[in-house]
Amino acid sequence: KQEAVATKSMERSRIAGKLIGKIANRLVSDDMFSEKVAQTLERNIPQRLQTEGGITASAATQFHRGNFIVVLVSIEQIDLRKMLQSKLDEKQMKRFDQVMYYLEFLPSWVKADLQNIIL
């Protein structure tokens, strides 16, 4: 906590940054700081998962005390195509699209089993 507050205060004011940092460290308790970090994590984790991996998720703080934070991340939906696009080249994506297209013509019980194997 002390390093983060000191760094932030130095960014805001080069001249009085050290003094502001010391005052802020005394005024801001560890619990207040960890609560702010937990709120930031709750907001940022779902956004990053969505933009970088095509994963729709929610995050909720389950516990925080001092510098210890527990955040529960629940995955709600996955956009498999978007997730694979970052890892596969164009030829592999074309092959993946073909496999997913042909799966649509199979009976639901076979399709479910094959999707579980593929995914």
C-alpha positions as CSV (number, residue, x, y, z in Angstrom):
1,K,0.0,0.0,0.0
2,Q,2.7,2.4,1.0
3,E,4.6,2.0,-2.3
4,A,1.4,2.5,-4.4
5,V,0.4,5.6,-2.5
6,A,3.9,7.1,-2.7
7,T,4.1,6.4,-6.4
8,K,0.7,7.9,-7.1
9,S,1.5,11.0,-5.1
10,M,4.9,11.5,-6.9
11,E,3.0,11.3,-10.2
12,R,0.7,14.1,-9.1
13,S,3.2,16.5,-7.6
14,R,7.0,16.2,-8.2
15,I,7.8,18.8,-5.6
16,A,5.6,17.9,-2.7
17,G,5.0,14.2,-3.7
18,K,7.0,12.7,-0.8
19,L,5.2,14.8,1.8
20,I,1.8,14.1,0.2
21,G,2.6,10.4,0.1
22,K,3.5,10.3,3.8
23,I,0.3,12.1,4.8
24,A,-1.8,9.9,2.5
25,N,-0.3,6.7,4.0
26,R,-1.3,7.9,7.5
27,L,-4.8,8.9,6.4
28,V,-5.6,5.9,4.2
29,S,-5.9,2.6,6.2
30,D,-5.0,-0.8,4.7
31,D,-8.7,-1.8,4.7
32,M,-9.7,1.4,2.8
33,F,-6.9,0.8,0.3
34,S,-7.8,-2.9,-0.2
35,E,-11.5,-2.0,-0.6
36,K,-10.6,0.4,-3.4
37,V,-8.4,-2.2,-5.1
38,A,-11.2,-4.8,-4.8
39,Q,-13.7,-2.4,-6.5
40,T,-11.2,-1.7,-9.3
41,L,-10.7,-5.5,-9.8
42,E,-14.4,-6.1,-9.9
43,R,-14.8,-3.5,-12.6
44,N,-11.7,-4.3,-14.7
45,I,-11.6,-8.1,-14.7
46,P,-14.8,-8.5,-16.7
47,Q,-13.8,-5.8,-19.1
48,R,-10.4,-7.3,-19.9
49,L,-11.8,-10.8,-20.3
50,Q,-14.4,-9.4,-22.7
51,T,-12.0,-7.4,-24.8
52,E,-9.0,-9.8,-24.8
53,G,-10.7,-13.2,-24.9
54,G,-14.4,-12.9,-25.8
55,I,-15.4,-14.1,-22.3
56,T,-18.5,-12.6,-20.6
57,A,-17.9,-12.8,-16.9
58,S,-18.9,-11.1,-13.6
59,A,-16.7,-10.5,-10.6
60,A,-17.6,-10.0,-7.0
61,T,-15.5,-9.4,-4.0
62,Q,-16.0,-12.2,-1.5
63,F,-13.6,-11.2,1.2
64,H,-11.0,-8.5,1.9
65,R,-9.0,-7.8,5.0
66,G,-5.8,-5.8,5.1
67,N,-3.9,-6.6,1.9
68,F,-5.7,-9.9,1.3
69,I,-8.5,-9.8,-1.3
70,V,-10.6,-12.7,-2.7
71,V,-12.5,-12.0,-5.9
72,L,-15.0,-14.5,-7.3
73,V,-15.0,-14.5,-11.1
74,S,-18.0,-16.3,-12.7
75,I,-17.8,-17.1,-16.4
76,E,-21.2,-16.6,-18.0
77,Q,-20.5,-17.0,-21.7
78,I,-17.6,-17.7,-24.0
79,D,-17.2,-16.5,-27.6
80,L,-15.1,-19.4,-28.8
81,R,-14.4,-17.9,-32.2
82,K,-13.1,-14.6,-30.8
83,M,-11.0,-16.5,-28.2
84,L,-9.4,-18.7,-30.9
85,Q,-8.8,-15.9,-33.4
86,S,-6.0,-14.6,-31.3
87,K,-4.3,-18.0,-31.2
88,L,-4.9,-19.5,-34.6
89,D,-3.9,-18.4,-38.1
90,E,-6.4,-17.9,-40.9
91,K,-6.2,-21.4,-42.3
92,Q,-6.8,-23.0,-38.9
93,M,-9.8,-20.6,-38.3
94,K,-11.3,-21.7,-41.6
95,R,-11.0,-25.3,-40.6
96,F,-12.6,-24.6,-37.3
97,D,-15.5,-22.8,-39.0
98,Q,-16.0,-25.8,-41.3
99,V,-16.1,-28.2,-38.3
100,M,-18.6,-26.0,-36.5
101,Y,-20.7,-25.7,-39.6
102,Y,-20.9,-29.5,-40.1
103,L,-21.8,-30.0,-36.4
104,E,-25.1,-28.2,-37.0
105,F,-26.3,-31.1,-39.2
106,L,-25.8,-33.8,-36.6
107,P,-28.4,-35.0,-34.1
108,S,-28.3,-33.1,-30.8
109,W,-27.0,-36.0,-28.7
110,V,-24.1,-36.6,-31.1
111,K,-23.5,-32.8,-31.5
112,A,-23.2,-32.3,-27.7
113,D,-20.7,-35.1,-27.3
114,L,-18.5,-33.9,-30.2
115,Q,-18.6,-30.3,-29.0
116,N,-17.4,-31.4,-25.6
117,I,-14.6,-33.3,-27.2
118,I,-13.6,-30.5,-29.5
119,L,-14.0,-27.7,-27.0
